[in-house]
């Protein structure tokens, strides 16, 4: 028996198998070589200029906005003038999130705080609003990062969600549902949070 091109049966299949295995091995080798991270050769700064000339593994410089005491592990900066939350890991920005912080009448506190407790949902009878994926940064459940407001059933309140990106809260820091969930799942207790007016 022969195949369509006159080779003994099974020879073509073996040739294709050998060629496929060779191609896969070559592709893996190329990807491993091209995707290899550069060697770490920089020496971290002494801290005279916080973040000024520090380098983290991989060669990326530490963001100069990150204080020297927050260059290892996670760190959060909330910029109230821009209504943005910036998250850093080992001095490098890894996520920027649009937020809605407090209004002039009910401002978000400024200063240095630390991540405290957390929960999946809350509802305030006083304000008739709740939020999902809350993470406290001050007073153990009073000042929070949380999702855009929801009703008591956990459904987003559209007119409140539309305010994301401008001051609108009662002092907490509102985030999109996806960003609130990410922060809840990712950031451990004790992480420093600087809120800047």
Backbone as JSON, one array per atom type, in Angstrom:
{
  "sequence": "XXXXXXXXXXXXXXXXXXXXXXXXXXXXXXXXXXXXXXXXXXXXXXXXXXXXXXXXXXXXXXXXXXXXXXXXXXXXXXXXXXXXXXXXXXXXXXXXXXXXXXXXXXXXXXXXXXXXXXXXXXXXXXXXXXXXXXXXXXXXXXXXXXXXXXXXXXXXXXXXXXXXXXXXXXXXXXXXXXXXXXXXXXXXXXXXXXXXX",
  "N": [[0.83, -1.19, 0.0], [0.41, 2.23, -0.74], [0.71, 5.8, -0.1], [-0.93, 8.91, -1.14], [1.08, 10.16, -2.61], [2.79, 8.18, -3.38], [4.48, 7.06, -1.44], [5.4, 4.46, 0.9], [2.75, 3.27, 3.0], [2.14, 5.11, 5.96], [4.68, 6.3, 6.13], [4.57, 9.0, 5.35], [3.04, 10.05, 7.42], [4.81, 9.71, 9.57], [6.93, 11.38, 8.79], [5.64, 13.87, 8.81], [5.02, 14.0, 11.54], [7.61, 14.13, 12.64], [8.52, 16.55, 11.49], [6.64, 18.32, 12.62], [7.2, 18.08, 15.39], [9.83, 19.05, 15.39], [9.39, 21.69, 14.52], [7.83, 22.71, 16.62], [9.67, 22.5, 18.76], [11.66, 24.26, 17.83], [10.16, 26.68, 17.82], [9.59, 26.98, 20.57], [12.18, 27.29, 21.56], [12.97, 29.71, 20.31], [11.06, 31.5, 21.41], [11.72, 31.32, 24.12], [14.26, 32.42, 24.09], [13.91, 35.04, 22.99], [12.0, 36.07, 24.74], [13.29, 36.24, 27.16], [14.02, 37.85, 30.22], [15.93, 40.89, 30.77], [19.17, 40.85, 32.31], [19.57, 41.64, 35.78], [21.34, 44.33, 36.86], [21.7, 46.7, 38.13], [22.37, 48.82, 40.95], [20.5, 49.47, 43.82], [19.42, 52.75, 44.94], [20.76, 54.79, 47.61], [18.81, 56.03, 48.95], [18.9, 58.71, 49.32], [17.66, 60.42, 47.54], [14.45, 59.93, 47.36], [13.44, 57.36, 45.44], [14.63, 58.53, 43.26], [16.97, 57.59, 41.8], [16.69, 54.92, 42.06], [16.56, 51.48, 41.15], [14.63, 48.75, 40.11], [14.39, 45.12, 40.0], [14.8, 43.97, 36.68], [15.36, 46.32, 35.57], [13.79, 48.64, 35.41], [13.25, 51.97, 36.43], [12.45, 53.15, 39.74], [9.44, 54.84, 40.38], [9.68, 58.29, 40.88], [7.77, 59.49, 42.49], [7.12, 57.74, 44.45], [7.46, 57.23, 47.86], [10.46, 56.64, 49.81], [10.0, 54.8, 51.89], [8.05, 53.2, 50.85], [8.79, 51.65, 48.72], [9.02, 48.96, 48.48], [7.02, 46.16, 47.9], [3.41, 46.57, 47.78], [1.9, 49.79, 47.15], [-0.19, 52.63, 47.48], [-1.41, 55.54, 45.9], [-3.59, 58.24, 46.08], [-4.81, 60.67, 44.09], [-6.4, 63.45, 44.58], [-6.91, 65.78, 43.12], [-6.88, 64.91, 40.53], [-8.64, 62.85, 40.56], [-7.91, 60.08, 40.67], [-6.63, 56.82, 41.32], [-3.58, 55.42, 42.0], [-1.71, 52.51, 41.78], [1.11, 50.86, 42.98], [3.79, 48.51, 42.63], [6.6, 47.41, 44.17], [7.73, 49.92, 43.67], [7.04, 50.54, 41.05], [4.51, 51.71, 38.87], [1.54, 49.89, 38.54], [-1.14, 49.92, 38.07], [-3.69, 52.17, 37.16], [-6.51, 53.88, 38.24], [-9.64, 55.31, 37.65], [-11.45, 57.39, 39.86], [-13.98, 58.4, 42.25], [-13.86, 60.64, 44.66], [-14.44, 62.26, 47.86], [-16.8, 65.0, 48.26], [-16.68, 68.64, 48.45], [-18.19, 69.31, 50.68], [-18.23, 66.93, 52.11], [-15.43, 65.81, 52.52], [-12.76, 63.62, 51.37], [-10.42, 62.29, 53.6], [-7.04, 63.51, 53.88], [-3.58, 62.49, 53.76], [-1.36, 60.03, 55.29], [-2.3, 56.7, 55.36], [-3.29, 53.27, 56.13], [-4.03, 50.1, 54.68], [-6.81, 48.37, 55.96], [-9.4, 46.49, 57.24], [-11.84, 44.5, 55.32], [-14.62, 43.79, 53.08], [-17.32, 42.1, 51.31], [-19.74, 43.44, 50.72], [-21.73, 46.31, 51.56], [-24.35, 48.28, 53.03], [-25.76, 51.45, 53.44], [-28.17, 52.68, 55.48], [-28.63, 55.31, 56.11], [-27.73, 56.81, 53.86], [-28.95, 55.45, 51.86], [-27.56, 53.88, 50.06], [-25.18, 51.52, 48.9], [-22.23, 49.48, 48.54], [-19.97, 47.4, 46.71], [-17.23, 45.14, 47.35], [-15.54, 46.38, 49.36], [-12.78, 48.06, 50.9], [-11.18, 49.06, 53.7], [-9.46, 52.06, 54.58], [-9.19, 53.83, 56.62], [-10.15, 54.25, 60.01], [-11.31, 51.72, 60.36], [-13.49, 50.7, 58.66], [-14.95, 52.95, 58.18], [-13.91, 54.9, 56.36], [-13.5, 54.12, 53.05], [-12.28, 52.28, 50.17], [-14.36, 51.48, 47.54], [-16.85, 49.97, 45.37], [-18.68, 51.7, 42.71], [-21.77, 53.25, 43.77], [-24.41, 51.11, 44.97], [-27.77, 49.74, 45.11], [-29.82, 48.41, 47.8], [-30.0, 45.79, 47.0], [-27.68, 45.25, 45.75], [-27.44, 46.15, 43.19], [-26.13, 48.27, 40.66], [-26.41, 51.8, 40.94], [-27.36, 53.74, 38.44], [-27.24, 56.63, 38.0], [-25.45, 57.41, 39.95], [-23.17, 55.94, 39.33], [-22.48, 57.19, 36.99], [-21.13, 59.41, 37.83], [-18.51, 58.82, 38.22], [-15.15, 59.74, 38.3], [-15.31, 62.32, 39.07], [-15.58, 64.41, 42.03], [-17.8, 62.97, 44.35], [-18.54, 61.39, 46.46], [-19.26, 60.5, 49.95], [-16.95, 60.83, 51.32], [-15.59, 58.47, 51.04], [-13.66, 56.49, 48.66], [-14.67, 55.95, 45.57], [-14.76, 53.38, 43.1], [-14.7, 51.83, 39.82], [-16.68, 48.87, 39.27], [-15.09, 46.69, 38.46], [-12.48, 47.59, 39.11], [-12.73, 47.96, 41.88], [-13.15, 45.33, 42.71], [-10.71, 44.2, 41.9], [-8.88, 45.58, 43.58], [-9.81, 44.73, 46.08], [-9.29, 41.97, 45.9], [-6.52, 41.92, 45.56], [-4.83, 43.69, 47.11], [-3.13, 43.58, 50.13], [-3.69, 43.72, 53.76], [-2.29, 46.43, 55.67], [-0.89, 47.78, 53.71], [0.58, 50.83, 52.64], [-1.18, 53.92, 52.14], [-1.32, 56.88, 50.5], [-3.06, 59.82, 50.48], [-3.57, 62.53, 48.56], [-4.25, 65.93, 48.37]],
  "CA": [[0.0, 0.0, 0.0], [1.13, 3.52, -0.77], [-0.15, 6.96, 0.12], [-1.3, 9.66, -2.34], [2.26, 10.57, -3.4], [3.57, 7.01, -3.72], [5.31, 6.56, -0.34], [4.78, 3.36, 1.64], [1.77, 3.75, 4.0], [2.66, 5.46, 7.28], [5.92, 7.08, 6.05], [4.21, 10.42, 5.33], [2.62, 10.45, 8.77], [6.01, 9.82, 10.4], [7.67, 12.58, 8.38], [4.88, 15.03, 9.32], [5.21, 14.03, 13.0], [8.98, 14.6, 12.92], [8.57, 17.97, 11.16], [5.84, 19.05, 13.61], [7.95, 18.11, 16.65], [10.96, 19.94, 15.18], [8.87, 23.06, 14.46], [7.43, 23.09, 17.98], [10.89, 22.69, 19.53], [12.27, 25.5, 17.36], [9.34, 27.8, 18.29], [9.79, 27.12, 22.02], [13.54, 27.82, 21.75], [12.96, 31.12, 19.91], [10.3, 32.26, 22.4], [12.48, 31.37, 25.37], [15.39, 33.33, 23.9], [13.4, 36.4, 22.78], [11.24, 36.52, 25.91], [14.07, 36.23, 28.39], [14.18, 39.2, 30.78], [17.33, 41.31, 30.86], [19.81, 40.58, 33.6], [19.53, 42.76, 36.72], [22.71, 44.68, 37.19], [21.76, 48.0, 38.79], [22.43, 48.85, 42.4], [19.5, 50.42, 44.32], [19.98, 53.98, 45.52], [20.9, 54.8, 49.07], [17.61, 56.63, 49.51], [19.07, 60.15, 49.49], [16.58, 61.01, 46.75], [13.47, 58.84, 47.31], [13.04, 56.9, 44.12], [15.28, 59.29, 42.21], [17.8, 56.77, 40.93], [16.52, 53.52, 42.41], [16.2, 50.59, 40.07], [14.09, 47.48, 40.58], [14.75, 44.04, 39.08], [14.25, 44.15, 35.35], [15.95, 47.52, 35.04], [12.9, 49.8, 35.4], [13.47, 52.84, 37.59], [11.37, 53.37, 40.68], [8.77, 56.11, 40.15], [10.14, 59.24, 41.89], [6.67, 59.87, 43.38], [6.97, 56.72, 45.51], [8.36, 57.51, 48.98], [11.46, 55.61, 50.09], [9.46, 53.77, 52.78], [6.99, 52.45, 50.17], [9.34, 51.14, 47.48], [8.95, 47.49, 48.46], [5.65, 45.7, 48.03], [2.37, 47.44, 47.22], [1.75, 51.16, 47.64], [-1.31, 53.29, 46.8], [-1.51, 57.0, 45.95], [-4.85, 58.78, 45.59], [-4.62, 62.07, 43.71], [-7.75, 64.01, 44.58], [-7.07, 66.78, 42.07], [-7.08, 64.2, 39.25], [-9.61, 61.78, 40.78], [-7.29, 58.85, 40.2], [-5.92, 55.98, 42.29], [-2.43, 54.78, 41.39], [-1.2, 51.39, 42.57], [2.5, 50.54, 42.66], [4.4, 47.31, 43.19], [8.05, 47.58, 44.21], [8.1, 51.23, 43.13], [6.59, 50.74, 39.67], [3.06, 51.79, 38.73], [0.99, 48.72, 37.87], [-2.56, 50.12, 37.75], [-4.28, 53.5, 37.36], [-7.96, 53.7, 38.29], [-10.46, 56.5, 37.82], [-12.21, 57.29, 41.1], [-14.77, 59.53, 42.74], [-13.61, 60.83, 46.09], [-15.43, 63.07, 48.56], [-17.15, 66.35, 47.82], [-16.19, 69.7, 49.34], [-18.97, 69.23, 51.92], [-17.85, 65.69, 52.81], [-14.17, 65.49, 51.84], [-11.94, 62.46, 51.68], [-9.28, 62.75, 54.4], [-5.74, 63.43, 53.23], [-2.51, 62.05, 54.64], [-0.89, 58.64, 55.19], [-3.16, 55.7, 55.99], [-2.89, 51.9, 55.82], [-5.16, 49.22, 54.4], [-7.29, 47.7, 57.17], [-10.29, 45.36, 57.0], [-12.53, 44.5, 54.03], [-15.84, 42.99, 52.98], [-17.88, 41.99, 49.96], [-20.88, 44.32, 50.46], [-22.31, 47.05, 52.68], [-25.45, 49.17, 52.65], [-25.99, 52.5, 54.43], [-29.56, 53.14, 55.56], [-28.6, 56.78, 56.14], [-27.59, 57.35, 52.5], [-29.68, 54.58, 50.94], [-26.59, 53.42, 49.07], [-24.21, 50.55, 49.36], [-21.12, 49.28, 47.63], [-19.35, 46.07, 46.73], [-15.78, 44.97, 47.39], [-14.98, 47.5, 50.12], [-11.51, 47.9, 51.59], [-11.03, 50.23, 54.57], [-8.13, 52.65, 54.73], [-9.15, 54.63, 57.84], [-11.2, 54.06, 61.01], [-11.83, 50.35, 60.37], [-14.8, 50.53, 58.04], [-15.61, 54.25, 57.98], [-13.42, 55.42, 55.08], [-13.31, 52.92, 52.25], [-12.32, 52.12, 48.72], [-15.46, 50.55, 47.23], [-17.42, 50.12, 44.03], [-19.7, 52.73, 42.54], [-22.88, 52.91, 44.66], [-25.43, 50.13, 44.61], [-28.94, 49.74, 45.97], [-29.72, 47.38, 48.85], [-29.91, 44.48, 46.36], [-26.38, 45.12, 45.12], [-27.5, 46.6, 41.79], [-25.52, 49.58, 40.47], [-27.3, 52.95, 40.78], [-26.77, 54.34, 37.24], [-26.91, 58.05, 38.1], [-24.25, 57.53, 40.8], [-22.04, 55.39, 38.57], [-22.13, 58.18, 35.96], [-20.3, 60.45, 38.45], [-17.13, 58.35, 38.36], [-14.19, 60.65, 37.69], [-15.43, 63.64, 39.7], [-15.94, 64.27, 43.44], [-19.22, 62.63, 44.47], [-18.82, 60.49, 47.58], [-19.37, 61.06, 51.3], [-15.62, 60.73, 51.91], [-14.93, 57.26, 50.57], [-13.1, 56.55, 47.31], [-15.43, 55.04, 44.71], [-14.07, 52.83, 41.94], [-15.55, 50.98, 38.98], [-16.9, 47.55, 39.86], [-13.92, 45.85, 38.17], [-11.33, 48.07, 39.88], [-12.98, 47.67, 43.3], [-12.92, 43.88, 42.9], [-9.27, 43.97, 41.79], [-8.24, 46.08, 44.79], [-10.24, 43.82, 47.15], [-8.62, 40.67, 45.73], [-5.07, 42.02, 45.36], [-4.06, 44.49, 48.06], [-3.22, 43.03, 51.49], [-3.72, 44.64, 54.9], [-1.02, 47.05, 56.02], [-0.29, 48.52, 52.59], [0.45, 52.28, 52.84], [-2.03, 54.67, 51.22], [-1.16, 58.32, 50.61], [-4.12, 60.56, 49.82], [-2.99, 63.85, 48.33], [-5.29, 66.88, 47.97]],
  "C": [[0.87, 1.25, 0.0], [0.15, 4.64, -0.51], [-0.36, 7.69, -1.19], [-0.11, 10.05, -3.19], [3.21, 9.41, -3.67], [4.5, 6.49, -2.65], [4.62, 5.37, 0.31], [3.88, 3.94, 2.73], [2.46, 4.01, 5.33], [3.92, 6.31, 7.24], [5.59, 8.56, 6.09], [3.8, 10.89, 6.72], [3.83, 10.6, 9.7], [6.82, 11.06, 10.07], [6.98, 13.83, 8.92], [5.06, 15.14, 10.83], [6.58, 14.57, 13.37], [9.08, 16.09, 12.63], [7.8, 18.8, 12.18], [6.6, 19.18, 14.92], [9.13, 19.07, 16.54], [10.52, 21.4, 15.18], [8.49, 23.56, 15.84], [8.66, 23.37, 18.83], [11.59, 23.98, 19.14], [11.5, 26.72, 17.87], [9.55, 28.04, 19.78], [11.16, 27.73, 22.3], [13.59, 29.31, 21.43], [12.22, 31.96, 20.95], [11.06, 32.38, 23.71], [13.64, 32.36, 25.27], [14.92, 34.78, 23.8], [12.73, 36.93, 24.04], [12.02, 36.57, 27.2], [14.25, 37.64, 28.92], [15.65, 39.59, 30.85], [17.88, 41.03, 32.26], [19.75, 41.83, 34.46], [20.95, 43.08, 37.13], [22.81, 46.0, 37.95], [21.78, 47.85, 40.3], [21.4, 49.85, 42.89], [20.16, 51.64, 44.95], [20.05, 53.87, 47.03], [19.7, 55.44, 49.73], [17.75, 58.12, 49.74], [18.0, 60.91, 48.71], [15.54, 59.91, 46.59], [13.04, 58.53, 45.89], [13.8, 57.55, 42.99], [16.12, 58.45, 41.27], [17.71, 55.29, 41.3], [16.13, 52.72, 41.18], [15.7, 49.29, 40.67], [14.48, 46.4, 39.6], [14.05, 44.2, 37.75], [14.74, 45.45, 34.74], [15.05, 48.74, 35.03], [13.16, 50.66, 36.62], [12.23, 52.93, 38.46], [10.76, 54.74, 40.38], [9.21, 57.09, 41.24], [9.04, 59.7, 42.84], [6.49, 58.9, 44.54], [7.96, 57.02, 46.63], [9.3, 56.34, 49.25], [10.9, 54.48, 50.95], [8.36, 52.93, 52.13], [7.48, 51.83, 48.86], [9.4, 49.62, 47.41], [7.51, 47.08, 48.7], [4.68, 46.68, 47.39], [2.36, 48.8, 47.9], [0.65, 51.82, 46.82], [-1.22, 54.8, 47.0], [-2.86, 57.39, 45.37], [-4.62, 60.26, 45.34], [-5.99, 62.7, 43.56], [-7.96, 65.03, 43.47], [-7.31, 66.15, 40.7], [-8.15, 63.12, 39.34], [-9.09, 60.46, 40.19], [-6.6, 58.15, 41.37], [-4.81, 55.27, 41.52], [-1.91, 53.69, 42.33], [0.18, 51.03, 42.05], [2.87, 49.2, 43.28], [5.9, 47.46, 43.05], [8.49, 48.85, 43.47], [7.66, 51.51, 41.71], [5.07, 50.77, 39.62], [2.56, 50.57, 37.95], [-0.48, 48.9, 37.49], [-2.95, 51.56, 38.07], [-5.78, 53.35, 37.25], [-8.66, 55.04, 38.49], [-11.3, 56.32, 39.08], [-13.14, 58.48, 41.26], [-14.55, 59.6, 44.24], [-14.68, 61.77, 46.65], [-15.65, 64.45, 47.95], [-16.55, 67.37, 48.78], [-16.91, 69.65, 50.69], [-18.61, 68.01, 52.76], [-16.55, 65.17, 52.17], [-13.57, 64.15, 52.26], [-10.74, 62.95, 52.49], [-7.97, 62.6, 53.62], [-4.69, 63.01, 54.26], [-2.11, 60.61, 54.36], [-1.81, 57.74, 56.01], [-2.63, 54.32, 55.61], [-4.14, 51.06, 55.6], [-5.5, 48.43, 55.66], [-8.16, 46.49, 56.8], [-11.02, 45.5, 55.67], [-13.78, 43.65, 54.09], [-16.41, 43.03, 51.58], [-19.0, 42.98, 49.66], [-21.26, 45.07, 51.73], [-23.48, 47.87, 52.13], [-25.69, 50.16, 53.79], [-27.46, 52.93, 54.39], [-29.63, 54.66, 55.51], [-28.59, 57.36, 54.72], [-28.37, 56.57, 51.46], [-28.82, 54.17, 49.75], [-25.68, 52.39, 49.71], [-23.06, 50.48, 48.38], [-20.57, 47.87, 47.77], [-17.83, 46.21, 46.85], [-15.11, 46.14, 48.12], [-13.7, 47.1, 50.84], [-11.28, 49.18, 52.38], [-9.59, 50.73, 54.59], [-8.04, 53.56, 55.97], [-10.36, 54.31, 58.71], [-11.97, 52.75, 60.88], [-13.27, 50.24, 59.88], [-15.55, 51.83, 57.83], [-15.2, 54.85, 56.63], [-12.92, 54.25, 54.25], [-12.94, 53.23, 50.8], [-13.5, 51.19, 48.49], [-15.98, 50.82, 45.83], [-18.29, 51.36, 43.94], [-20.92, 52.29, 43.34], [-23.89, 51.92, 44.06], [-26.65, 50.34, 45.51], [-28.81, 48.6, 46.98], [-29.64, 45.97, 48.28], [-28.57, 44.27, 45.64], [-26.35, 45.53, 43.66], [-26.93, 48.01, 41.69], [-26.61, 50.65, 40.3], [-26.72, 53.76, 39.62], [-26.38, 55.81, 37.37], [-25.7, 58.3, 39.0], [-23.02, 57.02, 40.07], [-21.57, 56.39, 37.52], [-21.24, 59.28, 36.51], [-18.84, 60.05, 38.58], [-16.2, 59.29, 37.6], [-14.3, 62.07, 38.23], [-15.86, 63.45, 41.15], [-17.44, 64.02, 43.59], [-19.55, 61.85, 45.73], [-19.0, 61.26, 48.89], [-18.05, 60.96, 52.05], [-14.86, 59.48, 51.51], [-14.34, 57.5, 49.18], [-13.81, 55.49, 46.48], [-14.6, 54.63, 43.5], [-15.07, 52.11, 41.06], [-15.69, 49.62, 39.66], [-15.66, 46.66, 39.66], [-12.7, 46.28, 38.99], [-11.5, 47.8, 41.37], [-12.71, 46.2, 43.6], [-11.43, 43.57, 42.85], [-8.57, 44.39, 43.07], [-8.54, 45.15, 45.96], [-9.46, 42.5, 47.1], [-7.1, 40.76, 45.83], [-4.31, 42.64, 46.52], [-4.23, 43.97, 49.48], [-3.33, 44.13, 52.56], [-2.33, 45.2, 55.15], [-0.37, 47.86, 54.93], [-0.48, 50.03, 52.83], [-0.39, 52.93, 51.74], [-1.78, 56.15, 51.5], [-2.27, 59.0, 49.81], [-3.68, 62.01, 49.77], [-4.06, 64.76, 47.74], [-4.95, 67.66, 46.74]]
}
